[in-house]
Amino acid sequence: MIKKSLMILSISAAYFANAQDISTIRNTSEVYSNSSLNGTSKYNSMAGSMGALGGDFSVLNSNPAGVGVSIASEVSGTLSIESSKNTTSYVGKSLDYKVNNTDLGNVGGIAVFQIDSSPWKFVNVAVNYSNQSLEDYTETPGNSDLVYEIRDADNNLVDELAFAGHAYNRYGNLSKMSIGVGGNYDNRIYVGAGLNFHNSVLDQYDSAAFSDNTGVTDVYDKQYTPFSESSSGFSASVGVIGKISPQLRLGAALETPTWWKIARVYSEYENPVDGTYTEDRDLSTPMKATLSAAYVANKNFAVNVDYSLGLTKPKYKVHGDAETELNQFFSDNYSNLSELKVGAEYRVQAFRLRGGYGFAASPFDSMSIQTVAGNTAYDNLILGKRNTIAAGIGYDFKSFFIDAAYQNVSSEYSNPFIQGSAANNTGYFSSQYIVESDAAIVSNVKNKKDNFFITLGWKF
């Protein structure tokens, strides 16, 4: 086990952008602390807002007490068709990259057990499996006005090359299996508990290109990249829903931190010996509380509001300097998770019309860093706020049902890279040559996702 310092250095965010920390910080928040896993088409079309309504096994993602609302057993599978487009802009130039992915996005079911002669009307068991792609590619255009010194292993100046572009490239998948139980007490109080098993596999690249005056371009890799991670995690959740009146329901749920065990394989370019190394990391992501309210006007119309708040911050178990510096960064710059979701359903005989909206705040506070343009402040560095607009339809054939959903998810963030020090062995490497920079280049990334879902289900 080899533990390397990320050289984030100090409390100030102005110095954090060295080593593999940008990718690590981003993945810690976007992958391991992910709160936006998809579910059934019904769940997705309401932007995941079902915390006080329940009646769908995907509600295990927000409030397991919703499992107790169901009065009929069901199983279903959901096909997800995901399209993600990044538009990366820098100094008046833009590059687009689009990723399409089709997969089994969700599968699960609820088994309903009716209890006679007891205030407990139902005790139900549910299973929910969600899966989504982690593929993400962000390519920043080059700028020939930015010229960097190229040095050898002995720090001798070899050449000066122009910046020709940069890319963060990630592949992989994230999945979550939840098993829960929910109870219905006298049709007034619903309680539930769930166990969640998380898995992630990803490959992360961080590379920059430089060109000489003849147009020859060479690609340099960031120290400690590319890296691969295979991870498993566990969390638990509990929840309750209460009927305040026939129309009004209130819900509350608590999910523990997810305790991840991460096995990493990474490349190190430290002359005279280059090689591939391994290390293990233990991460706990934020504990989360969700408050919900639902208004059920009648059998045909219902609306639900969920508000989720992170109660803790990401924290790595300290094995060396790298984890200490990561924990310091999250302690100083991480803004607790905050997400608001609203969803509604309207029934017209056997037809179902649904819609939803979600807003997630940026997970980071405003930060200032040293860039090629000088010390600059950003309120969306690394990751920005996320907006989700959703809609869907469904038809109930009594025993069978079919649902479809569409989600438009958009976000925008400032994307830092290139900062690294040869003295601290955290620059960009190619063969025996090293590029270092005291200042970051920052591009702007607009991400747009257009996701479609189709669910086929059976009630019995």
N, C-alpha and C positions, 0 to 999 in steps of 0.2 A: 504494500500500500504506500503510495507516494502522495504526499500532500504539498501542493504548491500554492504560494501566496498569489492572490489576484492583484496585489498592489493597488487596491482601492485607496489605500493610504491613510485617509483621515475622515473626520466628520464631514468636511466640506465635499459636496457633490462635484465640485470643480475638478477633482482629481480622480474620480472613480473609474473613468473609461479606459482601463488598461486590461491586459490579459483577456480571458474568455468571459469577462463579467457581463458584457452587454447581452450576449446570448443566454448566459446563465440567469441573469436577473429577469430577462424577458420570459424565459421558459418557466422560471419559478412562479411568476404571476399568471401567465397565460395558459400554461399547460397544467402544472401541478396544483394551482389554486383555482382551476377552472370551475365556474359556477353556471356555465351555459350549455351543458350537455343536452342534446335533443332527446325527445321521447316519441310518443305516438303522434300521429297527425293532429288529433284533437288537442293535445298538449301544446304542440308547436304552433298551431294556428291561433292559440290564445296567448302566445309569447311566453308559455310556461307559467302562466298565472292561474293556478288552481288550488292554492294552499288552503282555502276555507271551503271550496266547493267539493274537492275530492272526486271519487267515483272513477278514477283512472289510475292504473298501476304506475304510470310515470310520475304521479304525485309523490312517489318515494324520493324524488329529487328535491322536493321542497318541504313536504309535511306528511310523514307516514300515517298520521291519523286519517288522512283522506282515503286510505284503503278501507277503513271501516264504514264508509258511506255506501259502498257498492252493495246492491241487493241481488245481483246475478253474476255467476261465474263467467269469465271470458278469457280468451287468448287472442293475440294478434301479432302480426309482424309488419314492420314498416320499412319500405324501400326509400332510401334517401339519395337524392341527386343534388350534389353540392357544386356550386360554381363560385370561385373566389378570384377576384381581380385586384392586383396591386398596381397603383399608378404612382411612381416615384419620381419626384421632381427636384432638380438642383440647377441653379444658375440659368434658368430659362429653358432647360431641356427636361423632357419627361420620357420615361420608359414604362411600358405596360407589360404585365405578365399575368396570365390567366390559368387557373388550375381547375380542372373538372374531375369530379370523383363520384362514382356510383357504388353504393354498398348497402348491405343490410344494416340500417341505422339503429333499429330498435326492435326488440322482441320481448314478450313477457305475457303475464296473465295474472288473474285473480281467482282464487278458489274461495267460494262463499259457503259458510257453514251457519245455517239458521239454527237458533237455539230456542226450544219451546219451553214455556212455563218459567221464564226467567226475565229479569229486567235487561239482561244482555240479549239483544235481538239477533245480532250477528257477530261472529268472530271470523275474520277473513285473513287469508294468507296470500301474499303477492310476491312476484318476482319481476324485476325490470332489468333489462340489459340494454345499454346504450353504447354506441360506437361512433367515432368520428375521425376524419383524417386530420393530421397535423401539418400537412404539406403547406409550405409557405416560402415564397421566393420574392426577395426584394432586391432589385438591381438599380443602383444609382449611376446616372450618366457621369462620364469623365469631365475633367476641366483642365485644359492644357496650361492654364495660368498657374496652377498649383504644381510646383516642382519640388521633388524630394531627393535628399542625398541617399545614395546607395552605398552601404559600407560592408566590409568583409568581417569575418569573425574576430579579427584583431582591431576592429573599429577604424580601419583605414578607409578613406574616401575612395570609392571605385568609380562612381558616375553620378550624374544627376538626371532623373527621369520625371516625366510629366504624369500626373494622376490620370488614369484612363478608365476608371470605374471601380465599383465595389459591389459585392453581393453577399447578403445573408441568405442561406439556403437551408431549409429544414424539411426532412421527410419523417413520416411515422404515423402512428395511430394512438388514440387514447380511448379507453373503454372503462365502463363502470357497471358492475353487477350489484344490484341491491335486492336484499331479501327482507321482507317486512311482514308484520302482523298488525291488524287493526281491529278494534272492537267498537260496536255500536251499543251504547247503554241507553235504553229507553227512548231511542230516537231523539235524544237531546244532547248527549255528550259522546264524542268520538275520540278514542285514544289510539295511539300507534307507536311502534318502535321499529327501527330498521338497522340492518348491518350492511355496510357498503364496501365492496372490494374493487379497488382501482388498479388499472394496469396501463403502462405507457411504454412505447418503444419509439425512439427517435434517433435520427442522425442530424448533426448540426455542422454547417460549414460557414466559414467567415473568410473571404478572400478579397484581395484588392489587385488591380491591374495597373501596370506602369509601362510607359512607352518612351523609347529614345527618339532622337531627332530624325531617325531614318524610318520611323513608323513601326519598328519591331516592338511587340508587346509581350511582357512576361507577367505571370500571375504569381502572387505571393500569398501565403497562408498565414493567418493569425496564429501566434504561439498558442499551443494547447488545442488547436483545431486542425482537422475536423475531429469531433468527438461523437461517440455513440453512447446512449443511455438506455438501459433496460431496468424498469422500475415497477414496483408493486406497492400499493398503499391500502390502508384500512381506516374506516371511520364508522361512527355509529350516530343514529339520530333518534329523537323522540319528539312527539307532537300531540297536540290536543285541538279539537274543534268543539265549540259550544254553540248551540242554537239559542240565541238571545230572544228570538221571536220566530214565528213560522217563516218570516222573510229574511231575517238577519242572522248571519253566522260570523263568528270570530274565531280565528285560529292562531296558534303559536307553535313554533318548532325550534329545536336546537340541534345543530350538527356539530359533533366534536371536530377538532382538527383532524386532518388526514395525515396519518403517520406514514411517510414514504421511506422505502429503502431503495437507494439508487446505486446501480453498478455502472461505472463509467469507464470507457476505453478511449484514450485520447492520444494524439500525436504531439511529440515534443521535438523542437528543433533547437537543440542546445549543443553547439559544436564543442568538441569534435565528434560526439556520439549522438546521432539522432535515433529515435525509436518510438515505439508504441508502449504506453504504460496504462495501468489500471488503478482505480481508486474507488472506494465506497463512500457514499454520503447518506446521512439520515436527515430527513427534512420533515418538519411539522408545518402544515399550512393553516391558515386562519380558521378558528372556530367561528361558526356562523349562526346567527339568530334570524328567524323569519316571522314577521307578523302579517296576518292576513285578515281580510274582511270580504264577505260575499253578501250580495243582495239577490235573493231569489224572488222575483216579483210574482211569478206563477210557474206553471209547468212548462211554459214556452220561453221564458227569458230569465237569464241569470248573468250577473257581472261580478268579477272578482278582482281584488287588488292585493298584491303581495309587496312587502318591503323587506329586503334582506340587508343585514348589517354585519360586517366582520367585527368580531370582538377581540381578536388578537392579530399578530403579524407573523409572516413567515419566519421560521427560525431553524437554522441548521445546527445539528449536534457538532460541537467543536472537536475536530481532530487535528487541526493545524491552523496556520495563518489565513488560509483561504476562507474557511467558515467564519472565523472571527471577523474578517473584513466584510463578508456578505451580511452577517448579522448586524454589523454596525451600519451598513448602508440601509437595510430595511428598517432598522430602528429609527434612523434619522429622516428617511425620505418616503417611507411607505404610508399611503393613506388608506385607512381601513375600508374594506369592500363596502360599497353602497349601491344597491340596485332596486329599482322600482319597476313593477310589471303590472299591467292592467289587461284583463281579458274578458270577453263576453261571448255568450252563445244565445242564439235565437232559433227556436224550433217552429217549423211550419209543417205540421203533420209528420211525415217520415223524413223530411229534409232538415238538415242542420246548417246554419250559417254562423260562422265564428270570426272573430277578429281580436287583435291584441297589439299592445305596444310595450316595449321595454326600454329602459334607460339605465346604463351602468356607468358610474363615474370612473375617471382615470384612477388606477391603483396607486399613483404616485403624486406627491406634492409638487408644487412648482420648484424647479431647480435651475441653478446657474452653472454653466460649465465653460471652460476655455475652448473656444472654437477658432478656426482660421480667420474669422471676422472679429475676434475679440471675445471678451467675457459676455456671454449671452444667457438670458433667462428664458426658460420654456415652461409652459404649464401642461404640456402633453408629451414630455420626453419619454421615449421607449414605448409607451402605450398610452392611448388616449381614451376618451369616453366612447361608449358604444351605444348606438341606437338600433332598435329592432322594430320593424313594422311587419305584422303578420296577418294573414287572412286564410280562411279555409271553408270547405263545404263538406257535407257528409250525407249519407243516406242509410237509414236503418231498415233492413229487410226482416226485422224481428230476430231471427236466429243468426243472421249474418249482417255485417255492416261494412261499409267502405267509406273511408275518409281521405281527403286530400288537403294539403296545406302548402302555403308559400310564405317564405320569410325573406325580407330584405334587411340585411344587417350591414351597417356602415360605421366606420371609425376613421380617425385621422390622427397621425402622431408624427413627432419629430424623431428622426432616425440617426443616432450618432455612430461614428466608426472612425477608424484609422489611428486613433490615439494609442500610443504605446512607446515604451522606452527600451532601447537596446541595452542600456546599462542594467536594467532590471529584467532583461531577457523576456520582454513582453511585446516586442514589435511584430512586424510581418516578415516572414522568412521565405526565401527561394534559393535552393541550392546552398551556396556558402554566403549568400548576401542577405543583408538586413535593412529594413526600412523602419525608421522611427519618427514619431511626431509628438510634440508636446501639446498640440491642439487637435481637437476633433473636427471632422467634417460632419455637417448635419444636413441631411436631405429631408424632404417632406413626403410622407407616404399616406395616400388615401386608399383604404381597403373597402371593397364592396363585395358582399356575398349575396347571391341569389340562390336560395335553397328551396327545393321542392320535395314533398314527402307524400307517399301513398301508403295507406294502411288498409289491410284486409283483416277482419276479425270475426270471431264466432262467439256468440253468447249461448250459454246453456245452464 
